Amino acid sequence: MDKKSKDDQRLYTIEDLECILEHIPYEVWIKDKEGKHVYINKRGANKIGLDKEDIIGKSDKEIRPKEFCCKCDETDKIVLEEKRELFYEHEYYSDKDEFYRVYKFPIKDKDENVKFISGFSNEYSYGKKINEELENLFVSNMEELEDIECTQAISRILKNLDSMIKCTSINLFLVDKNGDNLKNYLSNENDIFCENTQ
């Protein structure tokens, strides 16, 4: 079956694919080999603070702060020259600390030459801060904290997390070092805390 016949059998259009990209909870973009945007979804445009039409055809240097562009250029170059995907975390300072997870990959032609650089990113500032607080609690202070203090600290973290992400339930399970026994269980629902006495 030739390529045209395969294309004729597709039940979706380019508009359908763009509709998907518009609705996923990530910033999505495609750039040509010169670094000019050929596509960006609405979430990505909103993060930059411009309309999509004002971004297409422009490079990061034309639309983003200088400190942000350095990382963009550096990672684009790796994807372009090494023809491989790249996943990294990026810390960005503006009026507040922002942390991003970024995945970039090359779009190649049939001869394996890079045509475009595409990528997805999402901000995870809250998640990073919560992880750091949990690490500090469990790694640095666990031995110094009395059981009641530890419970109160964990309960506070869960309440903060609940208010940030507006979830219906958060449950935390603590197991012993060997992973054999459940030691503690904590939920944000009615401040439930249970200790395994076995």
N, C-alpha and C positions, 0 to 999 in steps of 0.2 A: 504494500500500500504506500503510495507516495505521500509527501508532506501535505499537499493541498487536500487530499482526501481525508487525512487525519484531522486537519483544521476544520473541515466542513462538518465533521462529526461532533465537534465540541458543542456542549449544551450551554456554555456560558460565554460571556463577552468580556472585553477589556473593561467595560463599565461595571460589570459584576465584580471583577477582581478589585477595581478601585473602590467600590462600595465596601468590600471587606476591609481594605486598608484604612478606610475612613472610620471604621467602627471598632477596630481593635484598640486596646488601651495602651498603646505605645506610640511614640513619635517615630514616623517612618519616612525615609527619604531615599532618593536615587540621585547620584551625581555622575556626570561624565568624567572622562579621564583628566580633564582640565580643572575639575573641582566645581563645575557649574551645576546647580540644581536643575534636574529635568523633571523631578516629581517631589512633592512633599505632601503629607496628609494634613488635615486640619489641626490635629493635636500638635504636630510639629510646628506648624505656622503660628498657632496661638502661643506656644512657648517662646518663640522668637519675638512675637508681638507685631507681626506683619500679616497682611493678606497673602494667600498662596500665590496670587498673580505677581506680587511684588518680590517674591523669592525666586521663582523660576528664572533661570538664566544668570543667577548671581552666585558668587562663591561665598564661603563662610566669612572671608575677610570683609566682604561688603555688607554683611547683615548681622554679624555677631561681634561681641566684645573681643578685644585682642587676646586676652588671657585664655579665652575659650578656643580661639582659632588655632593656637599653637598645638594643642592636643589633637584637634581635628586633622590638621595638616600632617602631623607626624604619623597618625594611625592610618590615614588615607594612603600615605606613601607605602606603608608596609603591605597593605592589602593589594595595592596596584603593582608593586614591584615583585612581591613574593607570591602573588596570585593565590592568596589563602584567606580564610576567614580569621577573624580576630574578636576576642571577647575581653573587655576590660572594664574597670571601674574608674570613674573620673570624678574628682572633687573640683567643684567650681565655686568661686567666691563672687557673690554680687552683694546685695544688701543683706543676704543671709547665706549660711553655709548650705550648699546644695551638693548632693551626691547622685551620680548617674551610673547605671549599668548600660553598657553599650555593646552591641553586637554588629560587626561589619563583615561584609562578604563581597567577593567579586562576582559580577555577572559576566560570563564569558561567551564568546562566539563559538562556532563549530570547530575552529582551529585552536581553541583554548586561549585566545587572546582576550584580555580584559576589555569589555565594552563600557561597563558602568561599575560604580561602587555603590552598594546599597547598605542600608543600616536600619537598626531598630534601637531605641533607647527608652528608658523610663527612669524617672526620679525615684530614689528610695531613701531619701533623707531620714524619714521617720523610722524606717526599718533599721537603718544603720545605727541611729542613736539608741534605739531600743536594744539592739544587739550589744552595743558597747556597754550599756547600763547593766544588762544581764551578765555580761562577761565580768565586769567589775564586781558585781555582787557575788557571783559564784566563784570566781578565781581569786580575787584579792581579799574579800571580806568574809567568806563563808566560815572560816575557822574562828574568826574573832566575834562573829555575831552570835548572840544567844538565839535559841530556837524561835522565841517569840519575835525578836527583832527581825530575823530572817523572814518569817512569815509575813510580817507587816510590810517589809520592803518589797517582797514579791507581790503582795496584794496591791500595793501602790503602783507597781509597774503594770500590772494587768488592768487596773482602772485607767491609767493613762493611755494604754494601748486601746482599750475599749472606746475611749472618747475620741481617739484619733481616727480609727478606722470604722467606727459605728457598726460593730459586729453584734450578732445576737448572743454569742457565747465564746469564751476563751477558756481553754483547759490546759493546765500545765502538769506534766507528770515527771517526777524525779525518781530515778532508779539508782541502785547502788553501783559502785565502781565496776562490778563484774557484769552488770546488766541483768542480773538474775531476779532481783526482787524490786517491786515497786515500793519506794520509801514514802513518798508523799504525793498527794494529789491536791491541786488548788484550782478553783474555778472562780471566775468573776461573777457568777450567778449567786447572789446572796452571800458572798464572801465565804463560800464553802472551803474548808480546809480539813483534810483527813490525813492522819498519819498511820502508816502501816505498823502495827505493833508486833507482827510476826517475826 
